[in-house]
Amino acid sequence: MSNSSGAKARREEEIAFLAMEQILGVDIRLADAGAGDKMPDGSWVMPDGQGRGIVEVTSPPATKLMADWARAKKEGRPQTESGSVPLRMNELAAVCTELLETSWALENIRKLQNQHANERHLFLFARGHDVGHYFYRLSDSYGDRSAETVEDLVLPDGISDVWFRGRASREPDRPLGAAQVRLARFQAGVGWQCHVVDIEERDLPSPASGIVADHVPADMRHPQNRSPHRSQR
């Protein structure tokens, strides 16, 4: 994703930044404002002040699905998604590897590889259920049941971490309440980790107006200023 101007992240970027800040203990700034699509989305200084981390936030293309949903919103119809998804039980690592080898992923990976950094993170989210189905399973809670086997990934050269955004849940009667967001992270040299973070709706930008109606008044939203030039928090 890219921000051509301004100091506010887009909604999907902000979700990623807030989640990573909670887990990593860092302060993420926009790295690509004014740079078109040449720079990663976010960057930060390591907690010890030594070194730099960068992140690119992206999703598999879903152009047709987004167009269908925009048309449905305009016409006042429910937004639906049809089709079937292969189960691929115990093959989640293979699914992730295949995704990382597609052209859209390689383009974003190269963007990270082209920048000097001590850590390079790729943060993936899904717009449709065709991919989301697999991302959810990477971090779903199985209670007393055994989770399916997920093998380790072989990350592209120079990539330290890949994140997969999972399910989000919020109490339906609290539109401004915190959503619990589940995440799976594969870290080079460490392996798989699962995280759950709380993200307040008021801290997020509005969703894309052409696809989703925003029921939260604009003056109640307060997303961060992520300018690379703002003072340290």
GIKARA-V654253 format. One record per residue. RES is the residue in one letter. NEAR is the number of other ideal C-beta (glycine too) atoms within 8 Angstrom. D_LAST is the distance of its C-alpha to the last C-alpha in whole Angstrom. Layout:
res,near,d_last
RES,NEAR,D_LAST
RES,NEAR,D_LAST
This chain:
res,near,d_last
M,9,25
S,9,24
N,13,22
S,7,24
S,5,22
G,6,19
A,8,15
K,11,16
A,14,17
R,9,20
R,11,21
E,10,22
E,13,19
E,15,16
I,13,18
A,16,18
F,15,14
L,12,14
A,15,17
M,15,16
E,11,12
Q,9,14
I,10,16
L,9,15
G,6,12
V,11,10
D,8,7
I,11,10
R,11,11
L,12,14
A,12,17
D,13,20
A,12,20
G,6,23
A,9,24
G,8,26
D,7,27
K,6,27
M,11,23
P,13,21
D,15,19
G,17,16
S,12,15
W,12,12
V,8,12
M,12,14
P,6,12
D,5,15
G,5,14
Q,4,17
G,9,18
R,11,17
G,15,17
I,15,18
V,16,19
E,13,22
V,12,22
T,11,26
S,10,29
P,12,33
P,5,34
A,9,36
T,6,37
K,6,40
L,10,39
M,10,36
A,8,39
D,9,41
W,10,38
A,10,38
R,8,41
A,11,42
K,13,39
K,7,41
E,6,44
G,4,43
R,6,44
P,4,42
Q,9,40
T,5,41
E,8,41
S,3,45
G,5,46
S,3,46
V,8,44
P,4,45
L,4,44
R,9,44
M,5,44
N,7,42
E,7,42
L,12,38
A,10,37
A,9,40
V,10,39
C,14,35
T,10,37
E,8,39
L,11,36
L,12,34
E,7,37
T,9,37
S,5,37
W,9,34
A,13,32
L,10,33
E,8,32
N,11,29
I,12,29
R,8,30
K,13,27
L,16,25
Q,11,28
N,5,28
Q,10,25
H,3,24
A,11,22
N,6,22
E,11,21
R,15,22
H,15,22
L,15,24
F,13,23
L,13,26
F,13,27
A,13,30
R,10,32
G,10,35
H,8,37
D,9,39
V,12,36
G,10,34
H,9,36
Y,13,36
F,15,32
Y,11,32
R,9,35
L,14,33
S,13,30
D,10,33
S,4,34
Y,7,37
G,4,38
D,3,41
R,5,42
S,4,41
A,7,39
E,8,40
T,5,40
V,9,38
E,6,38
D,7,36
L,10,35
V,4,35
L,9,32
P,7,33
D,5,32
G,7,29
I,14,27
S,9,25
D,12,25
V,14,26
W,14,25
F,13,27
R,14,26
G,13,28
R,8,29
A,9,27
S,5,28
R,11,28
E,5,30
P,4,32
D,4,32
R,7,28
P,8,27
L,8,24
G,9,24
A,8,22
A,11,23
Q,10,24
V,14,24
R,15,26
L,15,25
A,13,27
R,13,26
F,13,28
Q,9,26
A,8,29
G,3,30
V,5,29
G,6,31
W,9,30
Q,9,27
C,10,27
H,10,24
V,8,23
V,11,20
D,9,20
I,13,18
E,10,19
E,13,21
R,9,19
D,11,16
L,13,18
P,10,20
S,10,23
P,8,26
A,7,28
S,8,30
G,6,33
I,10,33
V,7,32
A,5,32
D,8,29
H,4,30
V,11,26
P,5,26
A,7,24
D,4,23
M,8,22
R,13,19
H,6,16
P,9,14
Q,9,11
N,6,11
R,13,11
S,9,12
P,9,12
H,3,12
R,8,9
S,3,6
Q,3,4
R,3,0
